[in-house]
Amino acid sequence: MAKKKTPVCAVNLAEEAHTGVDEAENFGDRLARYGSAHARSLDMLGHLRDVSSVESTKASAGLASCGNYLHFREYFTVGKVRLHNATFCKQHLICPLCAIRRGAKALGAYLARWEVIQKERPDLQPYLLTLTVKNGPDLEERQRHLTRSLKLMMDRRRYFNAGTRGAPYTELCKAEGGVYTLELTNKGKGWHPHCHMIVLAASKPSQSAISAEWHAITGDSMIVDCRPIAGDPSEGFM
């Protein structure tokens, strides 16, 4: 007798229950989003097959079967539709479908941690901080420029807060915790790497002060944005 499979829970597959994505009434939108992502995955697959290398062959093998089927189960008594089984390649850097799922899992983890912090430190507020660097034609050079500049700013915060002699103050010292991600875009005007960061602070960091510090660090970029996250925190984390 075949062993009965336990339905894969949201924590393991999508971590979407808290955002309302698994509500039955949202099922159509969810399928459309997955379908659009799968179409982009097929575009990436076509590109990889045109590139002759060991790495591209290995990556395309997994991408070829990713999202071939999605098995959902409806729990009509609670109005939920959850993913029960599926095929995924888990290559989120090249697969839009897996990127959606990875982002949803990260969102669930961040929000769970934020709820704990809120109870322990109600004085801390979340702020969305965006740091950019000047566009350029060389993706590798621009990304390296961003990551090195970001590391220098984070090091300054760490050294100053640790009381290291001679360490300069940075407005980022106001942040008592945070999480960040890097995004790379190209809208026809060169590569535009930037950092989206959520910082937790008792008082709002000064955007003008961060802009001046960031320009001094990067040498070519002063465009930053710092705004409080109001309303549903999941919107800010997304």
N, C-alpha and C positions, 0 to 999 in steps of 0.2 A: 504494500500500500504506500503510495507516494506521500511524503511528508507535506503536510499543509503549510503553505508559506504564510508567514506573518506579514501583514501589510506594512510597507515601508512608511514610517511615520514622517511627519513634516520636518522634525529635527534632523533626520538623516538625509532627506532629499531636497527640501526646498526651504524649510524654516519660514513658511509663508503664512502660517495660521494667524499670527498676530497682526498682519497687515490687511486681513480680510480677503486675500487673494483666493483662498480656498472656499469662500462662500459660493453656494450653488448659483446665485444670481450673477456672479462675476465670471462664470465658467467660459462664456463665449469670448470675453475680452482676453482671458488667460490663454485660450487656444490661439487666438489671433496673434498674441505676443510671441508665443512659442513658434507659431508658423512663420512669422516674419524673421525670427532669429535663425530658424532652420534654413530658410532660403538664403540668408547671408552666409551660413556655414557651407552651403553648397557652392556659393561663389568662391569662398576661400579654398574649398576642395579643388575646384577647377584651376585655381592659380597654383596650388601646390603640385598638381599633376603636370603643370607646364615647366616646373623647376626640377632639374635633374640633379638630385643629391640624395644621399642616404637619409639625412634628416627629414627632408620633405616627403620621401617615400614612406618612412615610418609614421610621420604625422598624418599623412593622408589616409593611411590604412585605418587608423582609429576614427578619423573624421568621416570616412565613408559610411560607417554604420551608426554614427551618432544620431540619435533622435529618429531612427527608422520606425520606431513604434513607441507610443505612450499609452500605458494602461491605467485608466482612472477608475476609481470606485466612488459611487455616490452613497453618502450616509444621509438618507433623506430625512431621518428622524431629527437630525440636528442641522439640516440644510448645508451640508459640507460635501465638497467633491475633492478627493485627495488622490495624488499620484501613487499608484500601487506598485508599478513596475515599469522599467524603461531601459533603453540602451543609451549610455552616455560615454563620451571619450575622455572626459575630465581634462581637456586641454583648453582651459579657460582663456589663455592668451591668444588663441587663434580661433576658438569656437564661440560664436555669440550665444548659442544656446546654453553651453556650460558656463559662460560668463554670467548670464542671468541668474543661474542657480547658485553659483558661488557668491554672487553679490547678495542674494537673499539670505544665505546662511550667515554671511558676515554681519548683515543688518540685524539678524536675530541675536547674535552674540553681543554686538555693541549695545543694543537696546536693553538686554538683560543686565549687562554691567552698569549701564546708566541708571537703571532703576535702583540698584544697590547703592550707588554713589549718592543719588538723590536723598535717600533715607539717612545716610551717614553724614553728608555735607549739604544740607539744603541751601547754604549760602552760595554754592557754586552754580554758575549759569553757563550754558553752552553757547559758544560763538563759532560761526563759520568763517574761517580765515582762508583766503585764496592768495597764493603767491605765484607770480608768473615770471617768465623770462622772455626776452625779445625773440621774435620769430627768426628762423634760419633755415637754410636748405639742407643742412647736414643733421639728420635725426640723432645720430650717435653723439655728435658734439654737443648739441643742444640739451639732450637728456643728461649728459655728463655734467654740463654746466649747471643745470638745475639741481641735481643730486649733491654736487659738491657745495653749492651755495647753501642748500638746505641743511646739510651736515654742519657747516660752519655756524649757522645761526643756532642750531640745536646744541652744539658744543658750547657756545657762549652762554646759553641759558644754564646748561648743566654746571659749567665751571663757576659761574657767578653764584648760583644757588648753593654750591658746595663750599663757597668761601675761598676759592682759589685766588691767590694774590695776583693782582693785575688783570683779572678777568673783567672785561667790560660788561656793563649792564645792557640788557636787551629788553625791549618791551614784552618779549615772549616769556620773561621771568614771571609775569603775572599768571601764566598758565600753570595750573597745578596738575594737569593731566591732559591727555588728548589722544587723538588717533588721526592718521592722515593717509591719503592715497595719491598716486601720481596719475595724471591723465595726459595723453598725447593726442593732439588733433592737428589736422591739416585741411584748411578750407580754401586752398589755392593760393595762399600767401606765405607759404613756408610752414615748417613744423613749429608747433606751438605747445611745448611741454609746460605743464603747470601743476601746482599742488593744491589739493583741497584738504583742509585740516579742520577738525573740530577740537577746539580748546575749551577747557573748563576753567573758569576764573571767577573770583569774587567781584572783580570790577572789570569793565570793558577795556580791552587793550586799545591803545590809540592807533587808529589807522594811519595817521600822518607820521607818527613816530616809527611805526613798522616800515612804512614806505621809505623813509630816509635811511633806516638801517639796511633794508633790503637793497637799495640802490648802492650803498657803500660796499656791500658784500659782493653783489653781482657785477657792478661796474657798468651795467647797461639796462637795468630794469628797475622801475620804481612803481609799477602798477600792482597794487595789492587791494584786497577788499576784506573788510572785517565787519560782520553784522551779527546781531543776536539771533538765535534760533527761537522763534516764537510759535506757539501753537503745538501741533503734533510733532514730537521730536523725531519720529520716523521720517518725516519729510526732509528734515535737515540731514539726517544720516544718509538718506538715499541720494 
